[in-house]
Amino acid sequence: MDSSSATMAVRAASSSFSSSSSTLFSISPKLNPTTKPTLFKIHTHKPRIIKTLKCIHSPTRRNGSQFSCSAVTFSPLQTTDLVPSKLQRLVAEFQSFPEPIDRVKRLLQYASLLPKFDDSSRVDSNRVMGCTAQVWLAASLDKEGRMRFAADSDSEITRGFCCCLVSILDGAAPEEVLTMKTDDLEALNVGLPGGQRSRANTWHNVLISMQKKTRALMAEREGKPPFEPFPSLIVTADGIHAKGSYAEAQATYLSPDEIKVQQLVNVLKEKKIGVVAHFYMDPEVQGVLTAAQKQWPHIHISDSLVMADSAVKMAQSGCKFITVLGVDFMSENVRAILDQAGFSEVGVYRMSNERISCSLADAASGPSYMSYLESASKASPSLHVVYINTSLETKAFAHELVPTITCTSSNVVQTILQAFTQVPDLQVWYGPDSYMGANIAELFLQMTKMTDEEIAEIHPQHNRDSIKSLLPRLHYYQDGTCIVHHLFGHEVVEKINEMYSDAFLTAHFEVPGEMFSLTMEAKKRGMGVVGSTQNILDFIKQRVQEALDRNVSDHLQFVLGTESGMVTSIVAAVRSLLNSSQNGAKVKVEIVFPVSSDSMTSTSSNSSSDPESIKAGEVILPVIPGVASGEGCSIHGGCASCPYMKMNSLSSLFKVCNHLPDESNILASYEAERFKCQTPNGKEIADVGCEPILHMRQFQASKKLPEKLINHILQSQGSGR
C-alpha cells in the first residue's frame, strides 16, 4: 500500500451518523482488552477518500457474536462533525475500561493497526519533539484540500497514540485539525502506570506537530510567504553552527581569544581578584571568563542571587578584591553581604565610572512605588514581597514601611504560598515587576482549576479552597518592567506559535502574559519551563541529558525566552554534556533567539579602515546585537540584549584589574561604595536593606518564613500600620 492509501482512517458507519450505526469506536462497555485486531479492506465508489479501514474485533455480550464495522463514501462537505464525533467515540471506548492496564492493552492493539511508514520520511524535519521514543510524522494536503497524516514510532505504546490521532484527523479539513485542543485529549486518560511525563504527553506533542505542519501547508497553498525563521545556534559534539546573522554575532566569541584569556588569568592570580558576573554578560566577556575558569577557580557566572554568595566564598578563599559584572544593585548587594559576613576589607568594584542602571530597579525607586507601599502599610496584616532585582535602598525604605522579604523568580511562588499559610488573612503586596506579578496571579487562577492532589504537589498546605481565598488578597505593582523581557510580546508569540509550537519553550518569569501563557501550556506537556535564568539552564541540561540517555540520534530545539547573553552558559553546559557522553548517539541542540532583523544593527561598512566598523579581534562584523539606538530591543521582534549589562566590557574588566590595588585613587568612581545616608528611622541603609535578603535566605533553608518576620507582620498589625 502507498502511504496515502495505507494511512489509518476511521469513517462513520452511515452518511447520517445515526445512532443505530456501528462504528470502530462504538464498542460495548464490557470489553476484552486482549482481543486481537483484524484488518478489513473496504472498497467504495469513486471518488474514494478511504481505501483502508482497520477495525478491532471485539466480542459482544449477546450470542458471542463479533462486533463489525463498515464504511461509506462521503464528500468533503459531509464531514463537518466527523472529527468531534470520532473523538467522542474514541473517548467512550477508552473510558469503558476502568483499569489503566486495560486501556494500555487497547492502545497496544491500536499500535498493530498503524500502517507501514515510508522509510524516506524518517528525517529530522518529521521528528516529533518531546517524546521519550522516536516519533515521526508526515503530512500532506490531498487534491480535495484534506489533511493526510502518516506516523510511526520505535515504541509500541507511542505507535498506539499515533494510530488514535491519525484515525481522528486523517482526511479532516485543515480548520478541523487546528481547532482541536490538547485539553480535548485529556478525557482519554491513557498512559503508562505512574503517569510518566514523556509517555502521557505524547497525545499533546503529536497533535501540536500535526497542527504545525497543517499551518505550514495552508500557508503554502494560499501562496503566503513563509515566516523567516529566528536566528539560532546549533550545538553538536563536533562544534557550533550559526544560522542567521544575529546568531553568527553571538557565536563569534564562543571560542575566545586565548591571548586575552591568559592575560586575564595572569592578572587575577597575581592580584587575587575574584570575578562574579551575571548570565546576561556580553558573549565576548562570557567567552573569556568561561575559558579563564579552567585556570582560576574564583570566577563565577550566575543569576543575581548567587553572585553575592560566590563573592563571600572567594573572600574566604583569600581574594583581596571582587569585580562585579552586572548592574549597580548587584554590586551594592555584593558589598553589603561581604560586610555582613565580616569581609569589609575586601574591595568591590563595578565595571563603569557611570551609573549602570536597570529599568526594573528604577521603577521601584520612584514615588509611584512608594505610594504603592503606603497603601500596603494601611492594610493589615501585610507582607511586601520584593524582587531581588532592586536596590538596597529600595529594600531598606520598603522594610521600614511594610514588613518585607525578597524573592527570586525561582522562589517567588513558594514564598507567597508559604506566607499565606503562616499568617491568617494576610495581604501580600508583590513588586516591582508587573509582568511577573500578573503571571503569578494567572498561575494561582489556573491552580483553582486543578485537583487538590495537583495543588499539593506545588505546595502541600494548599488546596483549591485556600487558593481561591487568597486571590483577592494578592496585590502586585502595575508599572514596572524589565526592558529585556518587555519585548517578548504579541508579534514574537505569534511567530513562535506558528513556527516553533513543537519546540521546547523557555521563558523568564518576567515576560509578558502571552509569552507566559504559551510557555505554561508547553510546560504542561513537559515541553517548557517558566522561571529564573538558572531554572532555564537546568531545564535545557535535563532535556539534553535525557536525549543522551536514550542513546538515539535526536535534534532538540529550545526557544530562548530571556536575554541572549544566556547563550554562553547554555552552550558551555550543552557541549560539556555532549562531549562527556560515551554512547554513539548524535544529538543536535538548537538554541533559537526570538529576535528579528530590527534587533540588530548593520555596521556602516565592511571596510577595516572605516572608524564606524565593528571588529571582533581581526574579524569585522557586518551586524551587531542591538538596534541603532543602543537599547537592544525591538517591538517588532523581541529583545536582543540588555543595554545596561553590555556596559560591562572586557576592556573595563582589564582596566579595573590592572589598576588594583588602587593606590592612586584612579578607580574611585568604579568602587561600590557603602551607603552613607540613613533610613527615615535613623538606621543604616545597608543594615535594614540586608534584612529582607536574610529573611529570604532563612526561608530557603527552612521552607518557612522566619519567626522574626512573622512577629514584625503581627506587630505592624497591632500598631495599626
N, C-alpha and C positions, 0 to 999 in steps of 0.2 A: 504493500500500500504506500502511496506517496504521502508526504507529511500533511497535506491539507485534508485528504480523504481519511487518513488514519487518525486524525485528531479526534479526541473523545468529544461526542456531542450528545446531549440528552434532550430529547424532544417530548412534548406532551402527547398523550395518547389520543387526543381528538382535537380538531381545529377549534372547538369551542372551549376547550379546557374544562369540560363539565365535571361535576363532582363524581359522576359514575365512572369516569375514565380511570384506567390503570396506568401508572407511570413508574419510572425507575425509583422514585423516591416515596411513593405511597406504599409503605411496607407495614405489615401487621405489627403492632406494638410488641408482641412476644415473638422475638426472632432468635434464630440460632446464629450467633456471630461467626461460627466456624464453617458455614455453608460455602461451598466453592462457587466462584463466579463462572458464568458461562457466556460465551460470545455469540451474539445474534447479528446477522447481516440483514439489513433492511434495504430493499430496493424501492425507490419511489419514482414517480413520473418526473420528467424534466420540467422546469429547471430544478436540479437536485441541490439542496443545501446540505442534506445529510446523506452520507454513503454508508456510515458505520454506526451501529448502536451497540453498546455493551451494557449488559444488564446482569443483575445479581439474582441467581436462583435462590429463592427462599421458601421454606415450607410455610404453608398457611395452617390455621388451626382447624380447618374443615376438610375432612376426607383425605388429608395428606396430599392434596393437590398442590402443584407448584405455581408460584407467582410468575406471571408472564407480562411482557410489555410490548408495545408496538409503536410505530411512528407513522406520521402522515406528512404529506408535503404542505408547506405553507409559504406564503410570500413574506418578504421582509416587513410589510406593513401590518402583518398579523401577529407580530411578536412583541407588542408594546409591553405586556406584563409578563413576558417569558422569564426574564431574569429574576424578578421578585418571587414569581411562582415557583421556579426551580429552587431558589434559595430556601423558601419556606418549606418545601417538601424535603430538602436535604436536612434542614434543621430538625424537622419532625422525625426523620429517620434516626438521626444520631441521638436525639433526646429519648427515643424509645428504649435505648439501652441504659439502664440505671447504673451499671457498673463501669467505671473508667476503662478497665481492661477489655471489656466487650466493645467499647467504642474504638479502642485502638485496634482490636482484631478486625473490625469492619473497615477501618482505614487501611489496613494491610491488604484487605481484599480489593479495595479500590486501586491500590498500587499495582495489582496484577492486571488491571484493565487499561493502564496508561499505554498508549501506542508507542511503538519504537520511535526514538528521536533521531533525527538525521545527524550523523557524526560531524558533518560540515558546520553544523550550528553550535557546536561546543566551543565557542570562542569567548574571550573576555567580555565582549560587549553584550553577550547574552547571559552572563552570570548574574545571579540574584544575590545581592549583598545581605549580610547579617544572619546567615544561616550556618549552623554547625556543619551541615552536609554541603556538598557541592550541588548547586541547583542551576539549571539552565532554562531560559525562557525565550522562545522565538515568537514573533508576532508579525502579522501582515494584514492588509486590507484586501478583501476579495472584490470582484467586479461589482457586486451588489452593495459595496460600501460597508460590509460587515467585518467585524474583527475576527481573525483566525489566530488561535493560540496553540502552541505545542510546548511541552515542558518535559523535563526529566531530572533525575537526581541519582546520586550514588547511594542514597538511603531509602529503604523501602517505606519507612514512615513518611518521609518527605514526598516520595512519589505519590503516596495516598493523598496528601494535602494537595499536591499539584493536580491530581486527577479530579478531585472535587471542584476546584476552582475553574479548571479548564471546562469541565462539564457544564458549569453555570454560565460562563462568559464567552465561550467559543461560539461564534455566529451571532453575537449580540451587536447592537448598534454601538458606535463609539461613545455616544452620550450615556448609554446604559452602563458601560464599563466605568465611566468617570463618576457616575452618581453613586456607585456602591461605596459604602463606608466600611472602614475596618471594624467599626462597632457592630455592623450587621453580622459579622462572623463570630462574635463572642458567644452567641447563643449555641453555637455548635458544641462548645465545651469539650473539645477533643485535644488531647495532648498526652505526653507521657506521664505516668505517675510521678508526683513530685513537682510537676509544673516547670520543667526545665525551660529557661528563658528562650534559648535559640529554637527549640522544637515548637513550643507553644506559639511562638510568634511567626512561624513560617507562613500561616494564613496571611498575616498582615504584610510581610515582606514580599511575598509573591504577588499579592494584589497591588501593592504600591508599584512594583516593577511593571505589571500589566498596564496600569494607568499611565505610567511614564511613557511607555512605548506607544500607547494609544494617542497621547497628546502629540508626540513627535510625528506619527503617521498622519494625523489630522492636519497638522500644520503643513506637512509636505503636500498633501492632497489639495489644500487650499492655496498653495503657492506662497505661503508665508516664509520669509527668510528665517532660518533657524537662529535661535539665541546664540550670540557669541559666547563661548564658554569662558568662565572665570579663569584667570591665570592659576597655575598650580605647580607644585614641585613633586616629582615622582622619585621616591627614595627606594633603592634596592641595595642588596648586599654589595653590588658592584660599583655603586656610585649614585649620583644625583642628576636628574634630568629636569630642566626647567621648561615649562610650557607657557609662553606669553612673556612680554617684555617686563612686566612687573615682577614675575617670578624670577626672571633672569637677574634683575637688580637685587632681589633678595638672596639669590644663590651665590652671587659674586663672592661674598665674604664667608661662605660656609667652609671654605678651605683657606684659612687665614695666612697672611704673610709670616713666614717662620722667623724672619729677622725681627719683626715687631714683637712677636711672641717672646723671643729670647730676651730682647731689650726690657720688656715689661717684667719678666720673671727675675731678671738680674736686679732691677731697682727695688722690687718688692721684697726680695730676700735680703738685700743689703740693708734696707732701712726698716725691716719688719713691719711692712704695711699690709693690712687686711683689706679686702675689697668685697663689699656687699652691693649687689646690683639687682634691679628688678627685671622680670621677664621681658618687659617692653623695651629694653635697650635696642639701639640700632644694631642691625645684623653684623656690621663691621666690629663693633665693640664686643658683642657677644661671641663672635667667632674667635677673636683673640683671647678673650677671657676663658672660654671653654678649653682652648688648647693650652693655655698657661696653667690651668688647674692641675694638669698632669705632673707639673714640676713644683708647684707651690700650692699647698692644700688650703691656704687661707683666702680662697676666692669662692664666693657663694652667689649663685643666681637663683632667685626665688620670688614668691609673691611678697607683698609688703609686710605681712605679719612676721614672717620668718627672718627678715633682714636684721631686725634688732637682736633677736636670739642668736643669730650667727655672729654678730659683732661681739656679743658678750663672750662667746666661746673663743673667738680669735684673741680677745684681750686676755682671757685666762691662759691661752697658749703662748703669750708673750708678745703679741703685736703691740707696737707703740702708737700706731696711727690706724684709723679706719677711714677709707674713702667710700663715700656713698654715691652710687649711680642711680639716681631716682629724682623725684620731685622733692620740694622742700619739706613737706610734712614727714617724709620718710627719714630725712637726716635729723629732723627735730626729735623723732621717736628714738632713733639710734642714740642720740646724745643723752636724752632723758633716761633711757633704760640702762645705759652704761653708768650713768651717775647713780641710779638706784642700786646697781649691782656693785658699787664701790670702785668703779674704774674712771673716776673723774679726771685722772691724769692722762688718759688716752685721748689723743686729738681726733676730732671728727671733721671731715672736710667734704664739701659739696663740689660739684664739677663746673660751677659757673660763678662769676662775680656779679651776675644779675639774678633776679628772683626767678626761681624755677617753679612756676605756678602749677595749678591743677584746677580745672573748671569745677570739679565736684567739691573740692575743699573750699574753693572761693565761695560757692553757693551757701556753705554752712557758716561762713564768717560774716555774712551781711545782716542788715537789720530785719529782713524778712524772716530769716531763720530764727532770730532771737524772738520775734513776735510769736512765731510758732511755738517756741518753748515757753513763752509767757502763758499761752493758752494751756499748755500741758501742766504748768505749775498750779493752775487754778482748778484742775480736775484731780481728784484723789480717790484711791491711791494711783500714782502714775510712775511709769518707768520709761526713761528715754533710752532707746537702743540706737546708738550712733555708729555709723560705718567707720571702720578703722582708717579709711582714706580721708581723714580730716586732720586739721592742725591740732597740736597740743593745746593751743589757746582756746580753740572751739570746745574741746573736751572739758577743759577746766571751767570755763564760763558756764557751759551747759550743766555740769555736775553740781555746781553751786545753786543752780536754778531748779533742776529736776534730777532726782537720783538717776545716774547714767551708767550704762555698761556698753563697752564697744563690742563690735561684731565683725566678722568677715563674711564674704559671700558664701563660704562653705559652712559656717556655723550659725548663720542668722536665723534660719528656720527653727533649729533646735533651741536656740536661745529664747526666742519669742514663745514657743510652745511650752518650754520649761517654766518660764516666768508666769504664764497663765495658770500653771498647776500649783505654784508655790504661794501665790498671793490672790486670794478671792477677790472678785470684782475689779481686778487690775485693769488700768487703761495703759496700753502700750503705744508709745509715740516713736515711730521709726523715721530716720532721716540720715543724710540729706538726699540720697539717690531716689528720684521719683520713679524711675522705671523699676528699680529693684523693689520699692515699696508696692507698686501696682502688681508686680509679679508675685510677691508674697501673698497679697490679698487674693489674687486669682488662684494661686496654689491652694490656699485654705478653702476657697469656694469649691474647687474641684474635689477637695477632701470630703466635703459634705455629701458627695455622691458615692463615696467609697464605702465598703463594708467596715464594720468595727475592727475586723481582723486586719484589713489592709492598713487602716489608720494606725493600729497598734504597732505595725512594722516601722512606721515613721516615728511615732512616739508612744510608748507603752501606756502612758497615763491618760491618753485621749481617746475619744470615740466620736461618733457623728454628732451627738447632742452637745458635747463640750466644744467641738469645732464651730457648730452653729452659734453657740452662745458667745464665743469670743469675737466673732466677726464685727459686731457693732463697736467693740472696744479696741479695735486695731486702727490706728491712725498713721498716715505717712505724709511726709512733706511733698508738695507737688510742684516744686520749682527748682529742682536740682538735677543736673545730668552730667555725665561724662561725655565729652565731645567725641571720643573714640567710639563708644557704643551707641551714641545717639543716632548715628547714620546707618545702623542696620535696620532700616525702615521698610516701607511698603515695596519699593522697587526692587530692593535686594531680595526680600522674602519671595516676591513673585517669581524672580528668576531662579531662586533656589528650589521653589516648589515645582517649577517647570522642568528643570534640568537635573536637579540633584536630590529629588524626593526619595531615591533609593539609597542615598549615601548616608554615612554616619554624620550626624549633625552635632556640633558643639556650640554652646552659647554661654557667654558670661551672664551672671545674674543681672547685670546692669543693662542688658539690651532692651529695646522697646518691645511692647506687648506682642506684636505679630511674630517677631522672631522667637520670642519666648514660647508662645503657644505652639509654633511649628516644631520647635526642638523638644518641647514637653511631649508632643504627640509621638515624635520619634523615640523619646525616652521610654514610653510605654512599651514599645516594640523591642527594647534593648538596643536601639539604633541611635541613641542620643544621650547627651549629658548637659545639664544646666548647673553651673556652679562657679567656683573660683578658677583662676588660671591653673592652680595645682590640680584641681578636680579634672580639668580638661586634659592636662598632660597625663594624669593617671589613667583616664578612660582610654586614651589613644594607646598607651603602653599595654593596657589589659587586652584590648581587642587584637593588637598585633601579636601578643604572646599566645592568645587563643588560636590565631591563624597558624602560627608556627607549631603549636601542639597538635593541630590536626594533620600536619605533615602532608599537605596538598598545596599545589600552586594556587595562589589567590591574589586578587587585586582589591585592596581596601582603599576606600575613598572617604576622606574626612573634610567637611566644610568647617573652616576655622572662624567661628563666630566671636572673635575678640581681636585685640591688637596684633598686627602682623609680626611684631617683634618676638612673639611666642615661638615662631618657626625655628629659631636656632636651637632652643632647648628641645623642641619636638624632634627635629632631625637628629640631634645628638643621641637622644634616647632611643629612637627607632633604629638608627644604624647600629647602636650597641646591641640591641636585641637581635637584629638580623645577622650581625657578624658572629654573635655567640651561639647561634643555632647550629646544632650538629646534624640536623637532618638535611635532606637534599631538596626540600621544598623551596620553590621560588616565589617569595611573597613580595609584591609591589605595594608600597604605601604612598598614596597620593594625597598631598595636603593642598586643599583648594582655598584660595584667597578670594572672598566675596567682595571684590573691588571692580571698578570699571576703568576705562581709559581716562576718565575725568579725575581719577585718584592718582594720576601720575603726571609728572611734568617733563615735557621734552626739553632737553638741553638745547641751547641756541645753535650749537654747531658740533659737528663731529671732528672738528679740527683741533689738534692739541695746542695750536697757537692761540686759540680763542680763549680769553680770560673767563668767559661765561661757561665754558665746558666743564663737565663734572668728571673727575678722574678717580679711579679706584686703583691705586698703585700706578701701573703703566697702562691700565685699561680705561678707555674713555667710554662712559656710559651714555647711551642715547636717551635713556629715561631715568628718572629718579623717583622714589616714592614721594607722594605728597603733591597737592595741587600747587599752582604757582604762588598762591597767597601764603603758603607755608603752613596752613592748618592741617594738611594731611588728610582731609576728608572731602567727600563729595556727596551731595544729596542724590546724585544720580546713580551712585554705585557703591556706597559704603565707605568705610574708613580705611585708609592705608596705614597710617601711623599717628602716634601721639606727638604733636609738635614740641611739647614740654619735655618729654622723655628724650627726644632727639637733641636736646641741649647738652646731654651727657656724651660728649665726643671722646674719641680715643686721644686726640691731641690734648684735651683738657686733663684727662687722666695722667698723661705723661707730664704735663706741666706741673700739676699738683705734686706728683710723686718726686719729681726731680728737685723741687724746692723744699722738700721736707728734710730735716726739721726746719721750720720757718723762722730762722733766727733774724732775718731782715724784715720780717713782717710783710712780706710780699703777698702772702695768701690770706690776709686779714678778712677780705670780703668773701673768701671761699669757705671760711670756717663756720661750722654750725654752732652758732652762739647759744648760750643759755639765756632763757628769758629773765630779764631784769625787773620787769614790771610785775605787779601783783594782781590777784583777782579782786573783785569788789569787796570780798570779805577779808582782804588783807593777807591772803595766803600766797605762797609761791606757785606760779602757774605750773611749773614742772611737777611739783608735788601733787597738786589737785588733778592735773591733766593725766598723770600716770595712773591714778586710782581706777578709772573706768577700764583701763587696759589690764590692770592687775585683777579686777573683778572677772574679766573675760578669761584670763589665764586660769583662775581658780575654777571657773565653770568648765573649762575644757578638761581639767584634771579630774573633777568630781562629778561632772554632769549635773550639778545643781548650782543655783545662784548662791553665792556666799552669804552667810548669816549677816555680815556687816552691811551688805547691800539691802537685804530684806528689812533689817532694822531701820535703815535710812528711809526706805519707802514708807514703812509704817509710821515712823516718827514724823515724816513730812505730812502724812495724812492727819495725824493727830494735831499738828500745829496749824492745820488749815491752809498749808501751802498748795 
